């Protein structure tokens, strides 16, 4: 995400850093390029104008131009101002004083409302909440079935009984009390465009249900169109938050960088993939850091901790200390990484290598992981535990069984030896687990 904008800002700051001392003219030229980069990223014109004005006011002060590293100071100012237009601080979901908390999901057809409903439900269940999802769209026959299918996948009940939206929601609230649900998430009907009937129905739902949260799901890839949609929904039904879907496919970032400044409504989540766990809490400061190519190490650590089994990790550390790290362990570590999401997305979060993620061909990481799995699954248990015994004839057999070449098998064995060496070094003194914050 934000690849185009990140590249352009990166080149601006590279020029600044090469100058050493800066003049007011240098700062103006840099900010002019930042302005163009933001406009090309489809950021709202007024938002860009205010952003550049505030940044210039801070950047041409004596404190910046006379400092030992003025370019770094300018980058910090741009980072600070990005945080401001992204919303300032993180905005968490609110909870009702008396359960159940009601979350109304609104938006147009095609934005990903139903999938996002299931994503939020899964996210909240991980926090110990008892959920009920409601398919409150009697107009689109597939909507109920889609949510029911998603509900089965994540083992969260779905309610859809009633012949109208209001009836479904009324019945759902009774059901929520029966099962002691702490949160009810209502997936409302959408339209291909905003119309009076849609807004009237949502307004009536708001009066009847008094929802704690009214969240708009907007497609990030539509840029300023998403901002206009947010303005209209906010005026009609009073939004409490926005969820930007399809952020993983948005190379520009215009919606994310405009929506809060224009509407006053905070972004609460971003969708970063099709899988039901591909949802992230939105942190303006972390997102600004990603945009500037400085990574997002806090989100990386959170993903690592979520995918890590502490007991298994400690067993692995004991094994490494004894000098063992076979191909079974290698495969298990790759599968743990896979749980954390696409490698290209993980690389975006690591300072220093975030720019490399853009050079990976789309889907290359997933294909490589599948190839590695196929090779290891084609080995006998003895070979997995004793990779040094794999000679030329065994390589040929493994390659045939996995649909790869002996060179691919060789490459994997070399990667394993390198990782084994690294693990052995990290195992000394407990560096392996302490790196993940488990000590």
N, C-alpha and C positions, 0 to 999 in steps of 0.2 A: 504493500500500500504506500501511497505518496511517492512512488519511485521518481516520477518526472520532476516533482517539486524538490525532492531531496537532492537530486543530481544538480539542478540549477542553483540551489542555495549553496551546495557544496563548492561549486566552481566560483561563486561570488566570494565566499569566505577564504578560499585558497588564494585568490588574487590579493585580498586584504592582508592576509598573513605574510605574504611575500614582500610587502612594502615596509615592514618595520614600523617606523613612525608614520602617523596618519595626519592628513590635513582635513579641513572641513570639506574641501572639494572631493577628497577620496571617499569620505563618508557619504556625501550626497550621491556620488556615482554608484557606490555600492547599494545604497537604499533605492536608487532608481531601478537597478537590476532586480532587487528583491521585489519591488512593486510589480515589475513586469512578470516575474516568476509567479507571483501570487495571482495576478490577473489571468495568466495563461493556465493556471491550475483551477480556473473557474470560481475563484473566491469573489464574493459580492464586492462591487466597486466601492461602496461606502465603507465597508469593513476594511478594505485595503487602504483607502485614503486615511482613515483614522489610525490604522496600525502604523503606517509610515510616518505620519505626523508625530505620534507619540515617541516612536523609536528615534526619530531625528532630534527631537527636543532633548532626549537623554544623551544621544551619542555625540553631539557636538559640544558638550560641556567640557571645560578644562580638565576635569577629573579623568575623563576618558582619553582625550587627545594627548594629554601630558603623562599618561601612565606608561609603565614599562612595556606592557603588552596591550596596546590599544585595540588591536584586531580581536583579541579574546574578549575584551570588554564589549565590543560591538556585537559579537556573537552571543554573549550573555544577554544583552539587551533584547536582541531579536528573539532569543529563547523565552525570556520573560514575557514579551509582548504576545508571542504565540500562545503561551499558557493563558493569558488574559482572554484572547479571542476564542480560545477553546472552552472557556467557561470558568477559569480560575482554579477551583478545587473540585475534588471528586464529589458527586452527588449520589448518595446511596438511596435505595428504595426505602420508602417510609412504610411503617406498619401501623395498623389500626390499634387504638388503645384497647378495644374489645374485639377479639377475633370473631369471624374471619376477616382478614385483610382482603379487599377486593381490588384486583388489578384489571383494568379495562384495556384491551389491546385494540388499537384502531389503525386504519390506514387504507390505502387503495389496493386493489387486486394486483398481484404480481410483485409486491414489495417483499413478500416472505413472511406475512403475518402468522400463518398457522404454524410454520416450522419454528418461528421465533417464540411463539407461545410455548411450545414443547421445550425449547432451549432454556427459557427462563424457569420453567417448572423444574427441569433437571438441576439447574444451578441452585434453586432455592431448596430443593430436597437435600442436596449435599450439605446444606446448612442446618439440617434437622427439621425442616418444615413438613407438615402434612398437607398435600396438595389435592385440589380438584380442578381439572381443566374443563371448560365449558365450550361446546361448539355452538355458538349463538348465531349461526348463519344458515337460516332455513331456505335461502334463495339459491345457493350453489350446492347441488346434491353431493359433489365430491368433497366439500369442506368437512362435513361430519365424518365421512369415512377416512379422510386424510388424518384428522386429529385423533380418531380412534386408533388408527394404525400406529401413529407416533406414540400414543399413550401406552400401547402394548409393548412397544420397544423399550420404554423406560419404566414400565410398571407403575404408571400413574393413572388413576381412574379418569374417565371422560364422561361428561353428562351432556345429553342432547335431546331430552324429552320435552315436547311442547310444539304447538303449531305456529308460534310466532316468536320473534326475538324476545319480547317482554315476558312471554309465558315461559320460555326456556330458562331465562335468567331467574325468574321468580321461583320456579321449581328447583333450579340448581342451588339457590340459597338455602332452601329447605333441606336438600340433600347434603349440603355442606355441614349443616348442624348435626344431621344424623350420623355422619362419619367423623365428626369433630375435626373437620379440615381447618387448618390455621390460615391457609391462603387459597383464594378462589381466583383463577385466571380465566378471563372471558375473552375468547377469540370472536370478535364481532364481524359482521358482514362488511365487505369492501365493495367498491365499484371501480369501473375503469376510469372514472373521472369523478370529481367532487360535484355532488348535486344536492338539491334541497331535501330530497327524501332521505338520503344517507345522513345528513347533518341533523335533521329533525329526529330521526330514530335514535341517534347517538345522544342528542340532548335529552331526550325523554329517558333513556337508560341512565344517564348521569343523575337525573332528578330522583329516579326510583331507587338506584343502588347506592348513591353517595360513595363512589369508589375512592379508595385511598390514593390510587395512582391511575392516571390516564396516560398511557404510553403510545406514542405514534411510532409505527414501524415504517421507516422511509428507506428507499433504495439509494445508497450512497453514490452509485454510479450515475444517477440522473443529475447530479450537481445542483445547480441553482433551481431546477424544477423541484427538487426535494425541499429546498428552503421555502419556496412558494407554497407547497402543499402543507408544510409545517405551520406557516403563517395562517392559512385558511382554517386548518383544523383547530389551531389554538384559539382563533377568534370565535369559532363556533362552539367548541366543547370545553375549552380550557385544559390544555395539556399540562402534565406535571413532568414529563420527560420524553426524550426521543431515543429510539434504538435505530442505529444506522446499520442496515443489513448490507451484505455483499461488499464489505470494506476490503476484503482480500483481493477483489477485482478492480478496486478504484486506484488508479495510478496518479490521479490528480489531487483529490482531497477537498474540492471546493465546498461540498456539503458540510463536511466535518468542521471546516474552518470558518464557515459563515453562519450556520444554523442558530447557534446560541446567541451570537452578537445581534443577529437580525430579529429573532423572536423572543429572546430572553428565556427560552426553555432549555434546560441542560440536557446534554447527551448522557445517558446512564449506562448504555451498553453498546458494544459494536459486535456485529456478526462477522466472523473471519473464516467461514467455510461452510460446507453443506452438512457436516456431521453435527449431531445434537449437542456435543460438548464444545463446538466451535463458537463459543460466545465469551467475550471478555468484558469485565467491568471497565468503564471508561475513566481514565485518569488523565486530565489535561496535561500535567507536567510530564508524564511518561510519554504521551503522544508527541509533545513538542520535542522531546529528546530524540524520538525515532525519526521525526521529520528532518532534524538536523544531522542525522546519521550518527548519533552518539549512543544508539542502542537503548535498551530498556531492561536493565539487569534485574530489577525488582520483579517484573512480570516473569522473566525467565526463571528466577528462583522459585516463584510460586508454582509455575508449571512443573518444575522439577520435583518439588515436594509433593504435589498432587499425584504425580505418576510414580513416585518412589515408595516401595514397600520397605520400611525401615528394618524389619526383621531380616528380610532377604539380603538387604544391603550389608548388614553386619555379618551375615554368614559368608557373603562374597568376600568381605574384607579379611575374615579369618582365613579363607581359602587362599587369597592372594598372598597373605603373609607366609603361608606354607609353600609358596612358589607355584601354586596352581591357578590357572585361568584358561580353561579349555574352550573348545568351540561351542559347547552347550552354553557356557557362561557368556561367550561372545554374542550368541544368538539372543539370549535373554536380555542383554543390555541393549541390543538394537531394537528389540520389541518394546522395551521400556521407553526408548527415545521416540518410537513411532506413536506411542500413546500421547505424547506431548504435542503432536501436530506435525505438519509438514516441516522438513528441515530448513527450507528457505525462510519460513516464518520465524523459526527459532534463531536463525542466523541474524535476522533483522534486530534481534534484541541484544545481541552480544556486542559491546563496544569494541571497535577495532576491525570487526569483520562484517559489520552490517551491510556494507556496500557490496560485498561479494555475493550476497543472496540474489542480487538482480542478474548476475551472470549465469546462474543456473538455468538450464532449459526447463520449461514448465513440466512438472511431473517427473523430472529426472531423478530426484531423491527417492520417490516412491518406487520407481522401476528398479533402482539400484538395490533397495532394501529387499524387494521381492526376489531379485536375482540371487542375493546372498542367502536368503531363506531357502530357495530351491536347491542351491549347492549344498548347504549344511544338511537339509533333509534327505539328500541323496547319499549321504555318508552313513556307514554303520555306526552304532553306538560306540564301538571300540575306536573307530577313526575319530569321532568327535572328541573323545576323551584323550586320545593320543595322536594329535595331528602330525607329529614328527614321523609317524609311520607311513604317511601318505606318499608313496613313490609314484613314478611315472605311470605305471599300469593302473594304479588306483585312481590317479588324476583323470585318466581317459574314461574310466568307468563312471566316475562321479559326474564328469562333464556330459556324458551321454544321458545319464539319468536325470540331469537338471536342465537339459536343453541349452547348455552353455559350451564353452571351449576350455581345453586344458589351461589356456592362458588366464581365463577368468578364475579358475580354481586356484591357480598359482598366485594371482593377485590377492585373492581372499586370504590365503595362507600367510602371505607377507603382511597384510593388514592386521591379521590376528597376532602375528609375532610382535609387530610394533605396539599394538594395544596392550599385549601381555607385558611388554617391557615397561610401558607407561604405568600400567596398573601396579606393577611390582614397586616402582619408585614411589607412587602415591600411597601405597599400602604401608610404607615405612613411617612410623610415627603417627599413624591414624589420619593422614592427610585426605584419604579417600572419603571418609564419612564427614570429616570436619568441613570439607569443601562444600557439602550440601547442607551445612547447618544442622547436622544430626548429632553433634557433640557439644 
